Amino acid sequence: MRMGSEISQLIQHKKAVISEKKILADLQQKAGNSFPGSDYHSPDRKNWMSSLDPQKIQINEIIWPGTHDSGTNNIGIPFISRPFAQCQSLSIYEQLVMGTRVFDIRVQENRRVCHGILLTYSIEIVLNDIKKFLSETTSEIVILEIRTEFGHQDPPEFDKYLVDQLNEFLIYQDDQVFEKTVAEVLPKRVICVWKPSKSPPPKSGDPLWSSAYLKDNWINTDLPWTKFQSNMKYLSDQPPALKRNFFYRVENTVTPQVNNPPIVCVKPVTSRIHPYGRLFISQCFSNGYEDRLQILSEDFIDEDFIDACIGLTRAKIEGKARMFY
C-alpha cells in the first residue's frame, strides 16, 4: 500500500509540474515579456556599470544581475555527483566578465566552497577571481555574499581573513551607501555581506556587512509557477528600492526535491523556470511592482538575463521606465 501511495504521489507531482510549466508558457505567449529597456543588448558587459555614468547612478537605482550558488562550476565529481549540486557552469571570473554583479557563496569550516555536502575549490579561488576582475575594470561594483553552509561551523577568524584579502576594495557597512552614486563610493568596489552561523555578525561601520542588508524570501519548491507567484508576492511586500536601506533579492530558480525522483539533478529542474526571467520583470510592471526590483538571480546565468537587467537599469536612469518612488 505504501509503495502504491508513493507512486500515486509521484504521478500527481509530475502532473503538477506539467501544469505549472504550461501556465508560465501560456502567460508569456499572452502577455509577452517586454518592458522598458528589454530590447537592449550590451556591447560591453564587462564594463556595463561604467557605461551608465557613475557620477549619476545611485547604488539603489541599479538592477543587479546575480547568481544562485555561484561557486559550483567545478563542484563534486563530473557526471557523478556534480549534476546534483552544480548551479553555474562558469567560474566567478567568467560570470563577472559576462556582467554578473551579485554572488552567493557558501563555505564550510575549512574555507572550501560547498553546496550541501559537496565541496569544490577554496574561497581563495573566488576572492582571486574577484580581485583579478577588479584590477581590469574601474567602476564596477560587486556584492559578495558569503555564508556558512547550514549545519556547519564558521571557518575560524573568517571575518578577519575576508577583510585582509579584500581590504583595499571594501565598502564599509553604512546605511548612507544606498543613496550614494557609484562615483561616490569609488575607489572602493566590494560590498561583502558575511553571514556566519554562530560567530558575531558585522556591526555598523565594519568593513563587512551583516545579513540584515541582503534579504530574500526563499521557498523550497520545484514547481515553477508556485515559485514565480511566491517571488511576486514577496516582492510586492517590499518597500520601493529607493526607500529602503537593504538589498532585496529575487531568485528565478526552483530546487530539486529528494522526495520527487527521478529528476533530482539541478539543470533539468531549474530549466522549468529559467526561461521566464524576462517574463517576471514584465509582470512586475503589469502589477505595479517594478519600483521594488533590485537583485535578480538565477542558476546557469546567461547573457540574455544580464542584458535584461542592464537594459532595465538604463531605462530607469534615462527616465523611460514607469517608476513610482
C-alpha positions in Angstrom: 0.0 0.0 0.0 2.8 2.4 0.9 4.6 1.9 -2.4 1.3 2.4 -4.3 0.7 5.7 -2.4 4.2 6.9 -3.2 3.8 6.1 -6.9 0.5 8.0 -6.9 2.1 11.0 -5.3 4.9 11.0 -7.9 2.3 10.8 -10.7 0.3 13.7 -9.2 3.5 15.7 -8.8 4.5 15.1 -12.4 1.1 16.4 -13.5 1.6 19.5 -11.3 4.9 20.2 -12.9 3.5 19.9 -16.4 0.5 22.1 -15.5 2.7 24.8 -13.9 5.1 24.9 -16.9 2.1 25.3 -19.2 0.8 28.2 -17.1 4.1 30.1 -17.5 4.3 29.3 -21.2 0.7 30.5 -21.8 1.2 33.6 -19.7 4.3 34.5 -21.8 2.5 33.9 -25.0 -0.4 36.0 -23.9 1.3 38.9 -22.1 4.7 38.9 -23.7 7.9 39.8 -21.9 8.6 43.3 -23.0 9.5 46.1 -20.5 11.4 49.4 -20.7 14.9 48.6 -21.9 14.0 45.0 -22.8 15.5 45.4 -26.3 18.9 46.4 -25.1 22.0 44.4 -25.9 25.1 45.4 -24.1 28.2 45.9 -26.3 30.5 45.5 -23.2 29.1 43.5 -20.3 32.4 43.5 -18.5 32.2 47.3 -18.0 28.4 47.8 -18.1 28.3 49.9 -14.9 31.0 52.3 -16.2 28.8 52.9 -19.3 25.9 54.2 -17.1 27.7 57.3 -15.9 29.0 56.6 -12.4 28.5 60.2 -11.5 24.7 59.9 -11.8 23.6 56.4 -11.0 22.8 55.7 -7.3 23.5 52.3 -5.7 19.8 51.8 -5.0 18.9 52.5 -8.7 20.8 49.6 -10.1 19.1 46.3 -11.2 21.8 43.8 -10.1 22.1 40.5 -12.0 23.2 37.8 -9.6 23.8 34.1 -9.5 22.5 31.4 -7.1 25.1 29.1 -5.6 27.7 31.0 -7.6 30.7 28.9 -6.9 29.6 25.5 -8.1 31.0 25.3 -11.6 33.5 22.6 -10.6 31.7 21.1 -7.6 31.6 17.3 -7.0 32.7 14.7 -9.4 31.9 15.2 -13.1 28.9 13.1 -14.4 28.5 11.5 -11.0 27.8 13.9 -8.1 28.2 17.2 -10.0 24.7 17.2 -11.6 23.1 17.1 -8.2 24.8 20.3 -7.0 26.0 22.4 -9.9 24.1 25.6 -10.4 26.6 27.5 -12.5 28.8 26.4 -15.4 31.1 29.5 -15.4 33.8 30.4 -13.0 33.4 33.5 -10.8 35.7 35.5 -13.1 33.8 34.4 -16.2 30.5 35.4 -14.5 31.9 38.8 -13.7 33.1 39.3 -17.3 29.6 38.3 -18.5 28.1 41.0 -16.3 27.1 39.3 -13.0 27.5 41.5 -10.0 26.0 39.6 -7.1 27.4 36.3 -5.8 26.0 33.7 -3.4 28.9 31.7 -1.9 28.6 29.0 0.8 31.5 27.8 2.8 32.4 25.0 5.3 34.8 25.1 8.3 37.9 24.6 6.1 37.1 27.7 3.9 36.1 25.5 0.9 33.1 26.5 -1.1 30.2 24.0 -0.9 26.7 23.2 -1.8 25.2 21.0 0.8 27.6 18.1 1.4 29.5 18.5 -1.8 32.7 20.5 -1.9 34.7 22.4 -4.5 37.6 24.8 -4.5 38.9 27.1 -1.7 37.3 30.5 -1.1 40.7 31.9 -2.1 39.8 31.0 -5.7 36.7 33.1 -5.5 38.5 36.1 -4.0 41.3 35.9 -6.5 38.8 35.9 -9.4 37.2 39.0 -8.0 40.4 40.8 -7.4 41.6 39.9 -11.0 38.3 41.3 -12.4 38.6 44.5 -10.2 42.2 45.0 -11.4 40.9 45.0 -15.0 38.0 47.4 -14.5 37.5 50.8 -12.9 33.8 51.4 -11.9 32.2 48.0 -11.5 30.7 47.4 -8.0 30.3 43.8 -6.7 28.1 42.5 -4.0 29.6 39.4 -2.5 27.5 37.3 -0.1 29.4 34.6 1.9 27.5 32.4 4.3 28.4 29.4 6.4 26.5 26.4 4.9 23.7 25.1 7.1 24.9 22.5 9.6 28.5 23.6 9.6 30.7 25.7 11.9 32.1 29.0 10.8 35.7 29.0 9.5 38.0 30.2 12.3 38.5 34.0 12.2 36.9 34.1 8.8 35.8 37.8 9.1 39.4 38.8 9.6 40.5 36.7 6.6 38.0 38.4 4.3 39.0 41.9 5.4 42.6 41.0 4.9 42.0 39.7 1.4 39.7 42.4 0.2 40.7 45.3 2.3 41.6 47.9 -0.4 38.2 47.2 -2.1 35.8 47.0 0.7 32.9 49.5 1.0 32.2 49.7 4.7 28.7 48.9 6.2 26.8 52.2 6.2 23.1 53.0 5.5 24.1 56.0 3.5 25.7 53.9 0.8 22.4 53.2 -0.8 21.8 56.8 -1.7 25.3 57.4 -3.0 26.3 57.3 -6.6 28.8 54.7 -7.9 31.3 57.5 -8.2 30.9 58.5 -4.6 31.8 55.0 -3.3 34.8 54.6 -5.6 37.6 53.6 -5.5 36.0 51.1 -3.1 34.3 48.3 -5.1 33.0 45.5 -3.0 30.1 45.2 -0.6 30.9 42.0 1.3 28.0 40.5 3.2 29.2 38.0 5.8 26.5 35.6 7.2 28.1 33.5 9.9 26.5 30.5 11.6 27.4 31.3 15.2 30.1 34.0 15.1 29.1 37.6 15.9 27.7 39.4 12.8 29.3 42.5 11.4 28.3 45.8 13.1 27.6 49.3 11.7 30.8 50.8 10.4 32.6 47.5 10.0 34.3 46.6 6.7 31.8 43.7 6.2 28.0 43.9 6.1 25.5 41.9 8.1 22.7 39.7 6.8 20.2 42.5 7.5 21.4 44.2 4.4 20.7 41.4 1.9 17.3 39.9 2.3 15.2 37.4 0.3 12.3 35.0 0.8 13.3 31.6 -0.4 10.7 28.8 -0.8 11.9 25.3 -1.3 9.9 24.0 -4.3 10.5 22.5 -7.8 7.2 23.9 -9.1 7.9 26.8 -11.4 4.5 28.7 -11.2 4.4 28.3 -7.5 7.9 29.8 -7.2 7.0 32.6 -9.8 3.9 33.6 -7.8 5.8 33.4 -4.5 8.6 35.7 -5.8 6.0 38.2 -7.0 4.1 38.1 -3.7 7.1 38.6 -1.5 8.4 41.4 -3.8 5.1 43.2 -3.6 5.5 43.3 0.2 8.8 45.2 0.0 9.1 49.0 0.1 10.4 50.7 -3.0 14.1 50.3 -3.6 14.7 54.0 -3.2 13.1 53.9 0.2 14.9 51.0 1.9 18.4 50.6 3.3 18.9 47.0 2.3 19.2 44.9 -0.8 16.3 42.6 -1.7 16.9 39.6 -3.9 14.5 37.6 -6.1 15.8 34.3 -7.3 14.4 32.9 -10.6 15.2 29.3 -9.6 13.5 26.2 -8.5 15.1 23.4 -6.4 15.2 19.6 -6.9 13.3 17.7 -4.3 14.7 14.5 -2.9 11.2 13.1 -2.4 10.3 13.6 -6.0 12.6 11.4 -8.1 13.6 10.5 -10.7 14.6 14.1 -11.6 16.8 15.4 -8.8 19.6 17.0 -10.9 19.7 20.8 -10.8 19.7 21.7 -14.5 16.6 19.9 -15.8 14.6 21.1 -12.7 15.7 24.7 -12.8 15.1 24.8 -16.6 11.4 24.8 -15.7 11.6 28.5 -14.6 14.9 29.6 -16.2 13.3 30.9 -19.5 11.0 33.2 -17.6 13.3 35.8 -16.1 12.1 38.5 -18.6 8.5 37.5 -18.0 8.9 38.1 -14.3 10.2 41.6 -15.0 7.4 42.4 -17.4 4.8 41.1 -14.9 6.3 43.3 -12.2 5.4 46.2 -14.5 2.0 44.8 -15.2 1.3 44.6 -11.4 2.9 47.9 -10.4 5.9 46.3 -8.5 8.7 47.5 -10.8 9.9 50.0 -8.3 10.7 47.2 -5.9 13.0 45.3 -8.2 16.7 45.3 -7.2 18.6 42.0 -7.3 17.6 39.2 -9.7 19.5 36.0 -9.5 19.3 32.7 -11.4 21.0 29.4 -12.0 23.2 29.0 -15.1 23.3 32.7 -15.8 23.4 33.8 -19.4 23.9 36.9 -21.5 20.1 37.4 -22.1 19.4 37.6 -18.4 22.3 40.0 -17.9 21.1 42.2 -20.8 17.6 42.3 -19.3 18.9 43.7 -16.0 21.2 46.2 -17.7 18.5 47.3 -20.1 16.1 48.0 -17.2 18.7 49.8 -15.3 19.5 52.0 -18.3 15.8 52.7 -18.8 15.5 53.8 -15.2 18.4 56.1 -15.4 17.2 57.6 -18.7 13.7 58.2 -17.2 12.0 55.9 -19.6 10.7 53.4 -17.1 7.4 54.0 -15.2 8.5 54.3 -11.6 6.5 55.3 -8.6 9.0 56.4 -5.9 
